[in-house]
Amino acid sequence: MSVQRAEFDERLRSLIDLVDELIELIGAENRELETGVPSALSRSTAQKARLGAELDSWVRQVRLGQFNLAVATPALRQQLTARAEVLDEVIKENMVRLRSGIDATRSRVDAIMRAIREQTVREGSYDASGRRARTAPMPSSLLA
């Protein structure tokens, strides 16, 4: 094996490590999102952005011809391809789970807004003395 190929393979291994780190991070986020934990996003967003930027840099280098994957050992190229396919699946699952979370949040916000509107209608308006006129004795709480 030439020195150039050995150096290139080492760089490719670091790319595979980066892809593996993204797979683990996004997979962990998916598991948290599956249980309904919304805080999963705040803990991983910054790290996901950092790793994603690193991956974008690698992709840019390949597209510009600065990093020729054909130089790599065939086994490493196959490993990278396999890991990239896993990353693609994990990202697709993440997008589905994030959309579900957004939809659930929208539903909760809509329910709260409906309750507020209903409460406002029940409480009525102000009477001639400037006091709130109630049409029915209702507690002023979203829980009631």
Residue frames as a rotation matrix with the C-alpha (Angstrom) as fourth column:
MET 1
0.591 0.807 0.000 0.00
0.807 -0.591 0.000 0.00
0.000 0.000 -1.000 0.00
SER 2
-0.167 -0.658 0.734 1.37
0.600 -0.658 -0.454 3.38
0.782 0.365 0.505 -0.94
VAL 3
-0.801 -0.186 -0.569 1.92
0.576 -0.500 -0.647 6.18
-0.164 -0.846 0.507 1.57
GLN 4
-0.857 0.515 0.020 -0.66
-0.466 -0.789 0.400 8.28
0.222 0.333 0.916 -0.30
ARG 5
-0.124 0.851 -0.511 -3.31
-0.099 0.502 0.859 5.55
0.987 0.158 0.022 -0.05
ALA 6
-0.325 -0.052 -0.944 -2.51
0.847 0.429 -0.315 4.97
0.421 -0.902 -0.095 3.64
GLU 7
-0.955 -0.029 -0.295 -2.93
0.165 -0.877 -0.450 8.69
-0.246 -0.479 0.843 4.37
PHE 8
-0.625 0.771 -0.120 -6.09
-0.583 -0.360 0.728 8.80
0.518 0.525 0.675 2.32
ASP 9
-0.135 0.565 -0.814 -7.50
0.323 0.802 0.503 5.73
0.937 -0.196 -0.291 4.06
GLU 10
-0.673 -0.152 -0.724 -6.81
0.739 -0.119 -0.663 7.37
0.015 -0.981 0.192 7.42
ARG 11
-0.917 0.378 -0.127 -8.78
-0.378 -0.926 -0.027 10.44
-0.127 0.024 0.992 6.34
LEU 12
-0.353 0.816 -0.457 -11.56
-0.422 0.297 0.856 8.19
0.835 0.495 0.240 5.09
ARG 13
-0.369 0.180 -0.912 -11.66
0.716 0.681 -0.155 6.39
0.593 -0.710 -0.380 8.45
SER 14
-0.894 0.057 -0.445 -12.16
0.292 -0.680 -0.673 9.76
-0.341 -0.731 0.591 10.15
LEU 15
-0.663 0.717 -0.215 -15.06
-0.689 -0.473 0.549 10.44
0.292 0.512 0.808 7.77
ILE 16
-0.212 0.566 -0.797 -16.57
0.128 0.824 0.551 7.05
0.969 0.015 -0.247 8.65
ASP 17
-0.662 -0.074 -0.746 -16.15
0.742 0.074 -0.666 7.92
0.105 -0.994 0.006 12.35
LEU 18
-0.927 0.338 -0.161 -17.98
-0.311 -0.935 -0.172 11.20
-0.209 -0.110 0.972 11.73
VAL 19
-0.361 0.820 -0.444 -20.84
-0.558 0.192 0.807 9.38
0.747 0.539 0.388 9.99
ASP 20
-0.300 0.203 -0.932 -20.99
0.557 0.831 0.001 6.87
0.774 -0.519 -0.362 12.86
GLU 21
-0.894 -0.053 -0.445 -21.12
0.410 -0.499 -0.764 9.70
-0.181 -0.865 0.468 15.40
LEU 22
-0.720 0.677 -0.153 -24.03
-0.689 -0.669 0.278 11.27
0.086 0.305 0.948 13.51
ILE 23
-0.250 0.622 -0.742 -25.82
-0.131 0.738 0.662 7.91
0.959 0.263 -0.103 13.33
GLU 24
-0.523 -0.011 -0.852 -25.47
0.759 0.449 -0.471 7.47
0.388 -0.893 -0.226 17.10
LEU 25
-0.953 0.116 -0.279 -26.54
0.050 -0.849 -0.525 11.03
-0.298 -0.515 0.804 17.91
ILE 26
-0.545 0.788 -0.286 -29.57
-0.786 -0.362 0.501 11.05
0.291 0.498 0.817 15.63
GLY 27
-0.302 0.401 -0.865 -30.49
0.128 0.916 0.380 7.51
0.945 0.004 -0.328 16.67
ALA 28
-0.748 -0.007 -0.664 -30.45
0.663 0.043 -0.747 8.56
0.034 -0.999 -0.028 20.33
GLU 29
-0.857 0.468 -0.214 -32.60
-0.433 -0.881 -0.192 11.57
-0.278 -0.072 0.958 19.49
ASN 30
-0.399 0.725 -0.562 -35.04
-0.539 0.310 0.783 9.29
0.742 0.615 0.267 17.65
ARG 31
-0.444 0.205 -0.872 -35.31
0.585 0.803 -0.109 7.02
0.679 -0.559 -0.476 20.67
GLU 32
-0.857 0.125 -0.500 -36.03
0.363 -0.543 -0.757 10.01
-0.366 -0.831 0.420 22.92
LEU 33
-0.721 0.616 -0.317 -38.56
-0.693 -0.645 0.321 11.44
-0.007 0.451 0.892 20.47
GLU 34
-0.493 0.520 -0.698 -40.25
-0.056 0.781 0.622 8.03
0.868 0.346 -0.356 20.29
THR 35
-0.494 0.276 -0.824 -40.96
0.844 0.379 -0.379 8.23
0.208 -0.883 -0.421 24.02
GLY 36
0.523 0.774 0.358 -42.36
0.694 -0.630 0.349 11.74
0.495 0.065 -0.866 23.63
VAL 37
0.250 -0.520 -0.817 -39.43
0.752 -0.427 0.502 13.58
-0.610 -0.740 0.284 25.22
PRO 38
0.899 0.149 0.411 -39.34
0.400 -0.659 -0.637 17.02
0.177 0.737 -0.652 23.58
SER 39
0.750 -0.648 -0.133 -36.12
-0.406 -0.609 0.681 18.00
-0.522 -0.457 -0.720 25.36
ALA 40
0.411 -0.605 0.682 -34.22
0.656 0.716 0.239 15.68
-0.633 0.349 0.691 23.04
LEU 41
0.670 -0.091 0.736 -33.90
0.631 -0.452 -0.630 18.54
0.390 0.887 -0.246 20.63
SER 42
0.900 -0.295 0.319 -32.28
-0.377 -0.896 0.235 21.03
0.217 -0.332 -0.918 22.95
ARG 43
0.555 -0.717 0.422 -29.57
-0.231 0.355 0.906 18.58
-0.799 -0.601 0.031 24.01
SER 44
0.057 -0.558 0.828 -28.57
0.628 0.665 0.405 17.46
-0.776 0.497 0.388 20.54
THR 45
0.892 0.402 0.209 -29.29
0.401 -0.487 -0.776 20.34
-0.210 0.776 -0.595 18.18
ALA 46
0.670 -0.691 -0.272 -25.95
-0.667 -0.721 0.189 22.11
-0.326 0.055 -0.944 18.60
GLN 47
-0.220 -0.779 0.587 -23.96
-0.332 0.626 0.706 18.91
-0.917 -0.040 -0.396 18.31
LYS 48
0.268 0.407 0.873 -26.01
0.673 0.569 -0.472 17.81
-0.689 0.715 -0.122 15.30
ALA 49
0.986 0.094 -0.137 -25.36
-0.013 -0.779 -0.627 21.17
-0.165 0.620 -0.767 13.62
ARG 50
0.280 -0.958 -0.066 -21.62
-0.774 -0.266 0.574 20.91
-0.567 -0.109 -0.816 14.28
LEU 51
-0.323 -0.390 0.862 -21.37
0.065 0.900 0.432 17.37
-0.944 0.196 -0.265 12.94
GLY 52
0.568 0.626 0.533 -23.59
0.615 0.107 -0.781 18.22
-0.547 0.772 -0.324 9.99
ALA 53
0.848 -0.327 -0.418 -21.33
-0.458 -0.848 -0.265 21.13
-0.268 0.416 -0.869 9.08
GLU 54
-0.175 -0.944 0.281 -18.31
-0.605 0.328 0.725 18.81
-0.777 -0.043 -0.628 9.21
LEU 55
-0.117 0.214 0.970 -20.08
0.516 0.848 -0.124 16.32
-0.849 0.486 -0.210 6.96
ASP 56
0.890 0.454 -0.028 -21.04
0.245 -0.530 -0.812 19.11
-0.384 0.716 -0.583 4.55
SER 57
0.404 -0.832 -0.382 -17.38
-0.764 -0.536 0.360 20.08
-0.504 0.146 -0.851 4.37
TRP 58
-0.442 -0.528 0.725 -16.42
-0.099 0.832 0.546 16.51
-0.892 0.169 -0.420 3.43
VAL 59
0.300 0.655 0.693 -19.16
0.683 0.360 -0.636 16.34
-0.666 0.664 -0.339 0.79
ARG 60
0.894 -0.010 -0.449 -18.03
-0.232 -0.866 -0.443 19.68
-0.384 0.500 -0.776 -0.66
GLN 61
-0.055 -0.997 -0.050 -14.45
-0.712 0.004 0.702 18.39
-0.700 0.074 -0.711 -0.90
VAL 62
-0.363 -0.007 0.932 -15.61
0.377 0.913 0.153 15.28
-0.852 0.407 -0.329 -2.76
ARG 63
0.638 0.712 0.292 -17.78
0.576 -0.191 -0.795 17.30
-0.511 0.675 -0.532 -5.15
LEU 64
0.804 -0.389 -0.449 -14.93
-0.502 -0.850 -0.162 19.72
-0.319 0.355 -0.879 -5.89
GLY 65
0.809 -0.482 -0.337 -12.56
0.061 0.640 -0.766 16.84
0.585 0.599 0.547 -6.57
GLN 66
0.147 -0.765 0.627 -10.36
-0.846 -0.426 -0.322 17.66
0.513 -0.483 -0.710 -3.58
PHE 67
-0.373 -0.145 0.917 -11.06
-0.706 0.685 -0.178 14.26
-0.602 -0.713 -0.358 -2.06
ASN 68
-0.124 0.252 -0.960 -11.16
-0.887 0.406 0.221 11.38
0.446 0.878 0.173 -4.56
LEU 69
0.368 0.370 0.853 -12.88
-0.795 0.600 0.083 8.35
-0.481 -0.709 0.516 -3.06
ALA 70
0.911 -0.036 -0.411 -11.48
-0.263 0.717 -0.645 6.14
0.318 0.696 0.644 -5.85
VAL 71
-0.047 -0.997 0.060 -8.05
-0.611 -0.019 -0.791 6.33
0.790 -0.074 -0.608 -4.18
ALA 72
0.002 0.100 0.995 -9.38
-0.986 0.164 -0.014 4.63
-0.165 -0.981 0.099 -1.05
THR 73
-0.954 -0.248 0.169 -9.15
-0.251 0.968 0.004 0.94
-0.165 -0.039 -0.986 -0.30
PRO 74
-0.538 0.794 -0.283 -12.24
-0.238 0.179 0.955 -0.77
0.808 0.581 0.093 -1.76
ALA 75
-0.296 0.431 -0.852 -13.22
0.810 0.587 0.015 -2.20
0.507 -0.685 -0.523 1.64
LEU 76
-0.717 0.004 -0.697 -13.21
0.486 -0.713 -0.505 1.29
-0.499 -0.701 0.510 3.18
ARG 77
-0.875 0.447 -0.188 -15.28
-0.456 -0.627 0.631 2.67
0.164 0.638 0.752 0.28
GLN 78
-0.349 0.761 -0.547 -17.82
0.190 0.629 0.754 -0.11
0.918 0.159 -0.364 0.85
GLN 79
-0.421 0.142 -0.896 -17.85
0.906 0.107 -0.409 0.58
0.037 -0.984 -0.174 4.58
LEU 80
-0.905 0.068 -0.420 -18.45
-0.001 -0.987 -0.159 4.29
-0.425 -0.143 0.894 3.95
THR 81
-0.695 0.680 -0.235 -21.26
-0.401 -0.095 0.911 3.49
0.597 0.727 0.338 1.52
ALA 82
-0.260 0.594 -0.762 -22.92
0.606 0.714 0.350 1.14
0.752 -0.371 -0.546 4.01
ARG 83
-0.543 0.007 -0.840 -22.64
0.781 -0.363 -0.508 3.66
-0.309 -0.932 0.191 6.87
ALA 84
-0.953 0.207 -0.220 -23.97
-0.269 -0.913 0.306 6.45
-0.138 0.351 0.926 4.62
GLU 85
-0.473 0.820 -0.324 -27.02
-0.045 0.344 0.938 4.30
0.880 0.458 -0.126 3.83
VAL 86
-0.216 0.349 -0.912 -27.63
0.930 0.357 -0.084 3.76
0.297 -0.866 -0.402 7.56
LEU 87
-0.808 -0.132 -0.574 -27.26
0.358 -0.885 -0.299 7.51
-0.468 -0.447 0.762 8.17
ASP 88
-0.850 0.525 -0.042 -29.79
-0.327 -0.462 0.824 8.21
0.414 0.714 0.564 5.42
GLU 89
-0.190 0.806 -0.560 -32.34
0.430 0.581 0.691 5.88
0.883 -0.110 -0.457 7.08
VAL 90
-0.332 0.005 -0.943 -31.75
0.937 -0.109 -0.331 7.37
-0.104 -0.994 0.031 10.53
ILE 91
-0.958 -0.029 -0.287 -32.20
0.007 -0.997 0.078 10.89
-0.288 0.072 0.955 9.13
LYS 92
-0.604 0.791 -0.098 -35.45
-0.160 0.000 0.987 9.88
0.781 0.612 0.127 7.39
GLU 93
-0.052 0.555 -0.830 -36.76
0.817 0.502 0.285 8.43
0.575 -0.663 -0.480 10.67
ASN 94
-0.642 -0.274 -0.716 -35.68
0.683 -0.629 -0.372 11.61
-0.349 -0.728 0.591 12.48
MET 95
-0.952 0.306 0.030 -37.62
-0.242 -0.805 0.542 13.78
0.189 0.508 0.840 10.04
VAL 96
-0.224 0.908 -0.354 -40.77
0.186 0.396 0.899 11.68
0.957 0.135 -0.258 10.53
ARG 97
-0.061 0.165 -0.984 -40.46
0.973 0.228 -0.022 11.85
0.221 -0.959 -0.175 14.32
LEU 98
-0.864 -0.275 -0.422 -39.78
0.374 -0.911 -0.172 15.59
-0.338 -0.307 0.890 14.31
ARG 99
-0.749 0.655 0.102 -42.82
-0.264 -0.436 0.860 16.19
0.608 0.617 0.500 12.09
SER 100
-0.006 0.747 -0.664 -44.93
0.566 0.550 0.614 14.09
0.824 -0.372 -0.427 14.45
GLY 101
-0.369 -0.220 -0.903 -43.66
0.913 -0.266 -0.308 16.13
-0.173 -0.939 0.299 17.39
ILE 102
-0.997 0.020 -0.071 -44.45
-0.036 -0.971 0.237 19.39
-0.064 0.239 0.969 15.59
ASP 103
-0.433 0.896 -0.101 -47.94
-0.081 0.073 0.994 18.13
0.898 0.438 0.040 14.76
ALA 104
0.012 0.403 -0.915 -48.53
0.875 0.440 0.205 17.10
0.485 -0.803 -0.347 18.38
THR 105
-0.704 -0.323 -0.632 -47.35
0.610 -0.731 -0.306 20.50
-0.364 -0.601 0.712 19.60
ARG 106
-0.900 0.421 0.112 -49.67
-0.239 -0.692 0.682 22.24
0.364 0.587 0.723 17.12
SER 107
-0.131 0.891 -0.436 -52.57
0.339 0.453 0.824 20.14
0.932 -0.040 -0.361 18.37
ARG 108
-0.164 0.021 -0.986 -51.81
0.986 0.010 -0.164 21.10
0.006 -1.000 -0.023 21.98
VAL 109
-0.930 -0.196 -0.311 -51.54
0.204 -0.979 0.004 24.79
-0.305 -0.060 0.951 21.07
ASP 110
-0.667 0.743 0.054 -54.82
-0.174 -0.226 0.959 24.59
0.724 0.630 0.279 19.12
ALA 111
0.007 0.673 -0.739 -56.54
0.725 0.506 0.468 22.96
0.689 -0.539 -0.484 22.11
ILE 112
-0.459 -0.239 -0.856 -55.26
0.817 -0.493 -0.300 25.67
-0.350 -0.837 0.421 24.45
MET 113
-0.995 0.079 -0.057 -56.38
-0.096 -0.900 0.425 28.40
-0.018 0.429 0.903 22.06
ARG 114
-0.356 0.921 -0.159 -59.85
0.146 0.223 0.964 26.82
0.923 0.320 -0.213 21.75
ALA 115
-0.015 0.315 -0.949 -60.13
0.968 0.242 0.066 26.69
0.250 -0.918 -0.309 25.55
ILE 116
-0.766 -0.307 -0.565 -59.11
0.467 -0.870 -0.159 30.34
-0.443 -0.386 0.810 25.82
ARG 117
-0.873 0.481 0.081 -61.65
-0.228 -0.549 0.804 31.37
0.431 0.683 0.589 23.17
GLU 118
-0.110 0.866 -0.488 -64.40
0.465 0.479 0.745 29.34
0.879 -0.145 -0.455 24.85
GLN 119
-0.232 -0.040 -0.972 -63.56
0.965 -0.132 -0.225 30.83
-0.119 -0.990 0.069 28.23
THR 120
-0.964 -0.157 -0.215 -63.61
0.129 -0.982 0.139 34.34
-0.233 0.107 0.967 26.79
VAL 121
-0.576 0.817 0.015 -67.04
-0.143 -0.119 0.982 33.73
0.805 0.564 0.186 25.25
ARG 122
0.018 0.602 -0.798 -68.39
0.763 0.508 0.401 32.24
0.647 -0.616 -0.450 28.51
GLU 123
-0.484 -0.290 -0.826 -67.10
0.830 -0.452 -0.327 35.12
-0.279 -0.843 0.459 30.60
GLY 124
0.549 0.806 0.221 -68.92
0.833 -0.504 -0.229 37.64
-0.073 0.310 -0.948 28.47
SER 125
-0.105 -0.516 0.850 -68.13
0.539 -0.748 -0.388 41.31
0.836 0.418 0.356 28.25
TYR 126
-0.927 -0.245 -0.283 -68.20
0.372 -0.510 -0.776 44.32
0.046 -0.824 0.564 30.58
ASP 127
0.089 0.992 -0.091 -71.45
0.996 -0.086 0.036 45.72
0.028 -0.094 -0.995 32.03
ALA 128
0.588 0.258 0.767 -72.42
0.403 -0.915 -0.001 49.38
0.701 0.309 -0.642 32.27
SER 129
0.974 -0.221 0.056 -70.46
-0.155 -0.462 0.873 49.84
-0.167 -0.859 -0.484 35.52
GLY 130
0.344 -0.896 -0.282 -67.24
-0.853 -0.172 -0.492 48.65
0.392 0.410 -0.824 33.86
ARG 131
-0.200 -0.353 0.914 -67.22
-0.727 0.679 0.103 45.34
-0.657 -0.643 -0.393 35.64
ARG 132
-0.898 -0.168 -0.406 -66.97
-0.406 0.674 0.618 42.05
0.170 0.719 -0.673 33.89
ALA 133
0.079 0.984 0.159 -70.46
-0.972 0.111 -0.206 40.73
-0.220 -0.138 0.966 33.17
ARG 134
-0.918 -0.347 0.195 -70.70
-0.315 0.933 0.175 36.97
-0.242 0.099 -0.965 33.49
THR 135
-0.209 0.865 -0.457 -73.41
-0.820 0.100 0.564 35.11
0.533 0.492 0.688 31.69
ALA 136
0.747 0.396 -0.534 -72.93
-0.046 0.832 0.553 32.02
0.663 -0.389 0.639 33.84
PRO 137
0.651 -0.541 0.532 -70.99
-0.717 -0.209 0.665 31.39
-0.249 -0.815 -0.523 37.01
MET 138
0.872 -0.449 -0.197 -67.85
0.271 0.776 -0.569 29.76
0.409 0.443 0.798 35.61
PRO 139
0.580 -0.753 -0.311 -64.43
0.340 -0.124 0.932 29.56
-0.741 -0.646 0.184 37.18
SER 140
0.844 -0.353 -0.404 -61.75
-0.534 -0.619 -0.576 31.55
-0.047 0.702 -0.711 35.41
SER 141
-0.079 -0.884 0.460 -59.41
-0.600 0.411 0.686 28.66
-0.796 -0.222 -0.563 34.72
LEU 142
-0.143 -0.044 -0.989 -58.42
-0.942 0.313 0.123 26.55
0.304 0.949 -0.086 31.75
LEU 143
-0.950 -0.291 -0.109 -58.57
-0.238 0.906 -0.349 23.52
0.201 -0.306 -0.931 34.02
ALA 144
-0.549 0.807 0.215 -62.27
-0.192 0.128 -0.973 23.84
-0.813 -0.576 0.084 34.79
